[in-house]
Amino acid sequence: MRLALGVEYNGLGYNGFQVQPDRPSIQGELEKAISSVADAPVHIVCAGRTDAGVHATGQVISFDSPNDRPLSAWTRGVNARLPDDIVITWGKEVSDGFSARFSAFARRYRYIISNSLSRPAVGRGLVSHCYRSHLDAVAMNEAAQCLLGENDFSTFRGAGCQSLSPMRNVSDIAVLRRGSFVVLDITANAFLLHMVRNIAGSLMEIGLGHKPVSWMQEIFEGRDRRLAGPTAPPDGLYLVDVSYPDLYGIPARTELGPLFWE
């Protein structure tokens, strides 16, 4: 049987999603717990491989189990074997043609910035922090609109990216302020390595008044990572939703999170 599971996790204690030798990973913990329930080795496929320290409220994984189990075993049973900072939120049996990665047509991320003089204590590691001045979210949002559509995102491509093409299609992007928080919300068909964090770092340069709104278009057209701003830290980055064709019946998310955000 092939299963799809929704996964939420706090990425602080992990070296990213993907399994790496001698380092803790989200994939490693999930495969260990799922294999225990399946009573056989299981390899999972994820919708998006998040970086070290990055979180998720809407990650999706899929896998094949050689042994049949009730759906509750893949939710409550797996959760009982997972550490407290990883949880299965839903489960569904799917057709053999479903892949958490290849069947998805869009991923949505949120990057949350605490824009206050004092560093966050309760939200440490869960939000990024910018204390230098009041970020101009209106200017950041205006600058971000040049990224819409299918384009070459080489300017925001991290070193070591293994993607065969820098082309990505951004369908929605917005920057908004809510009190002392500034949030970048972006949806695309897929993302390059560090793409969201590199976009966030450049938009913060504009929000701080270091660069004009027009600078975003200039560096984007330059297709050179060296032209852009610094890579924003992983703190505050969340994979919040993954979209699939209706035929697979994957549950639609109504509350994207994270916990303290609508």
Residue, then its C-alpha position, 0 to 999 in steps of 0.5 A: m500500500r502507498l501512503a501519504l502523510g502530513v508532517e509538522y516539525n520544528g527544525l531547530g535540532y536537525n541538520g535539515f530534512q534529508v538524511q546525512p551520515d552521523r547527523p540528525s535529520i527529519q527524514g531519518e527520524l520519520e523513516k525509523a518510526i514508520s519502519s517500526v510500524a511497517d515492520a520493514p525498512v521504508h524509504i520516504v519521499c518528501a514534497g520539499r527538502t528543507d534546510a537545517g533549522v527550517h520548520a514545516t507546518g505543511q510538509v507532505i511525505s509518501f512511501d510504500s509499505p509492504n505490510d497492510r496497517p490501519l490508517s490509525a497506525w500511520t498517524r497515532g502509531v507513528n507519532a508514538r515513535l517520533p520525538d516531540d518536535i516532529v508530528i504526523t498531522w494526517g494520513k491517507e492511502v493513495s494510488d500508486g501513481f502518487s508521489a509527494r514530490f513529483s505530483a505536487f504543482a506548488r509549494r508555499y513558504r512563509y518567512i517570519i521576521s520579528n522587527s523589534l529592538s529586543r531579540p525574541a526569547v520565547g520565539r528563539g529559533l522560530v522567527s528571524h530577528c531584525y532590530r536595526s530599524h523599522l522595516d518598510a513592509v510596503a516597499m518590500n512588497e512592492a519590490a517583490q512583485c517583480l519576481l512573479g511569473e516564470n523566470d531565471f532565479s539564478t540571483f537567488r540560487g544558493a551555492g551547491c544547488q543541484s537543480l538542473s535549471p534555475m527556472r521557477n514559476v512564482s505564482d504569488i508573493a506578498v510582504l505584510r506587517r502585523g504588529s512587530f512582525v513582517v512576513l514574506d509569503i511566497t508560492a512557486n511550483a518549486f524552489l532552488l536551494h536557499m531561494v526563499r532565504n536569499i529573496a528575504g535577505s535582499l528584501m530586507e535590504i530594501g526594507l531597511g532603506h539601504k536599497p531602493v525598490s528598483w534594486m530588486q528588479e536590477i539584481f533579478e535581471g543580473r542573474d548573479r548571486r553576488l549582486a543580491g543581499p545576504t542569505a537570511p538565517p533559517d530561523g523563521l522559515y516555514l514550509v506551510d502548504v503543498s498543492y496537489p491535483d484534486l484527483y489524489g484527494i490530499p487534504a486541503r490546508t485551511e490553517l497554514g500556521p505557524l502556531f502563532w500566525e494565521 
